[in-house]
Amino acid sequence: MGSISENCLGWAARDTSGVLSPYNFIRRDTGPDDVSLTITHCGICYADVAWAKNIPRNTIYPVVPGHEIVGIVREVGSNVRRFKVGDHVGVGPYVNSCKTCEHCKIREEVHCDAETTHTFNSVDEDGTITRGGYSSYIVVQEGYVFKIPDNYSLISAAPLLCAGITVYAPMMRHKMNEPGKSLGVIGLGGLGHLAVKFGKAFGLHVTVFSTSNSKKDEALNLLGADKFIISSDMQQMESSAKSLDFIIDTASGDHPFDPYMALLKPSGVLVLVGFPSEVKFNPMSLLAGTFFPLFS
């Protein structure tokens, strides 16, 4: 067992109000395969808010949210070889899995057949409830800890552990990293702004779609997007028909899909990473590239 064992100070929600207040609890000792890290920063994701308020209806109170965790290693177990004290590291949305199913064997633990253990509000293999990054430190198995370069800002790294990988993974899977291709990004929240930054880093021509003109300056001047379109402006939308190789839809509010389908080139790809309550579109908007105005 590790030598560091102490009270952990966290911020917990105790009921569906979602209000956070100080909460002291005990982390497990650092085991032979564990990394213990002092948490310096933790991102805020909508999932943290949702579980704090029991929106998914499975919250185990008191709940300590937080799953975009970065910090500095303070202790490692005797079997740990990839990390040492002082390393800058990160922890994302899950901290354990079965390690034996076909998905775990290829490092796609998020699809674990036995169900992934989430960073907070899950039952770990020892029967304890996981508590997240709104806390002073955390103990995690080595395989679920990620090295962060020493010259990269920890505060900048935190959002990459969830929002970042949510857009980066499908971009890589669908080859959205080919310079000169065109990318549309729907929505400019936490996911959207990272999609824009990745797109520009990959050399793509990036168009941002938003319902709010207030996002225009941020999209063009802060994030470097090439074009900004108000999605309710029919003329702007129609003028961009069949112009995009890829679209990443990061909007969580309900919205029509046909107008965006009509913007894709033949064999174009639309990836949905937001959480609208339903997805409906007319197949003709795919077959013929026809623009179907479904705005309310």
C-alpha positions, 0 to 999 in steps of 0.5 A, a space after each residue: 500500500 502507498 504511504 499517502 493516506 489522508 482526508 480529501 477535500 471535495 465539493 459535493 452536491 447532496 440533493 437535486 438542487 445541485 448546489 455544491 458545498 465542502 465535503 471531506 472523504 477518504 480516498 483509497 491508499 495508493 495501490 501497487 498499480 495506482 497513481 496519486 495526483 494532486 489536482 490543480 485544475 478540473 474542467 466543468 462539463 454539462 455532465 457534471 451539472 446533470 449528475 449533480 442535479 440527478 437529471 439522469 436519475 441515477 445519482 448517488 448522493 453525496 456526489 463529487 463531480 468532475 471528469 476533466 482532471 489535471 494535476 501533478 503526480 505525488 505518489 506512484 505504486 510499486 508496479 507503475 513504470 509510466 509515471 513518476 512523482 512530479 509528472 503532469 498528468 490528466 484523468 478523463 471520464 472513466 477510471 476502470 473497466 474489465 480490461 479483458 473484453 475485445 474493446 478494452 484490449 484495443 484501448 477502447 475502454 469506453 465501450 467495455 462490455 462489463 460497463 466502464 467505471 466512471 470517474 464519479 458516481 460509479 461503483 468501483 471494483 472494491 465496492 466504493 463510490 467513485 468521486 471526481 475531480 472537484 477535490 484536492 487529489 485523486 487515486 487512479 489506476 495507471 492505465 487510466 492516467 495520461 501524460 501531459 507535456 511539461 511545457 503545456 499549460 495544465 489549465 489549457 489541458 483540462 478541457 481536452 480530457 472530455 470535450 477535446 477527445 469528444 470531437 478529436 476522436 471522430 475527426 481522426 476516425 473519419 479522416 477530418 485531418 486532411 488539409 484543404 478540406 472543408 468543415 462545418 461546426 454547428 454550435 460554439 460551446 465547449 465542444 464547438 470551440 475545440 472542434 474549430 481549433 482542431 479543424 484549423 490546426 489540421 488545415 481545414 476551411 472551417 465554417 461555424 453555424 450558430 443561432 446567435 450573431 453574438 458568437 461571430 466575433 469569437 468564431 472569426 477573430 478569437 478562434 480563427 474560423 474562416 466563415 460564420 453563418 447564422 443558421 436561421 438565415 435561409 439565404 446564407 444556408 442555401 448559398 452554402 449547399 453542397 460545400 462541406 466535406 464534414 460537419 460536426 454537430 455539437 448542439 444539444 438543443 433540438 434543431 432541424 437536420 435537413 438544412 445541414 444535410 444539404 450542405 454536405 458534398 456527396 459522400 460527406 460526413 456528419 458527426 453528431 456529438 451533441 445530445 438533442 432529444 431526437 434526430 429526424 431528417 428527410 432521406 431526400 436531403 441526403 439522396 438529392 442534396 435538396 434543401 428542406 427549410 424546417 426552421 420554426 
